[in-house]
Amino acid sequence: FISALQACTDFKTSHEQAIELQGRAVELMTHGENDSALVLFHKAIELDTTYYYPYASMVPIYLERKQFDKALQATNKVIEIKPELAEAWTFAGILYDKQGDSLRAKTFYKRSIE
């Protein structure tokens, strides 16, 4: 029981740390320090793999760099973690459309309205 309780406490602490890193990373993005922001987003993910915000926050950086595959990977991780988030399905559809895969995009668009 104590080890289970400790695991819950550790998770909460890790989640809180991930939230803090996420906030610092977003602040870095506002100052154009995207490389440093990416480092913090990845650290936040290491701390809490169930926290989808860092993945979502990395997408604009990847888009700015025209790294559409990475943007799509991050968006798909958001969908994996939080499948009820319609916006992620829609955005993945947009990215697939941008890559010329309209058929796959249509599947994601449909899923976003289910």
PyMOL commands that set and color helices and strands:
alter all, ss='L'
color gray80, all
select helices_A, chain A and resi 2-30+34-47+53-64+68-81+86-98+102-112
alter helices_A, ss='H'
color red, helices_A
deselect
rebuild
show_as cartoon
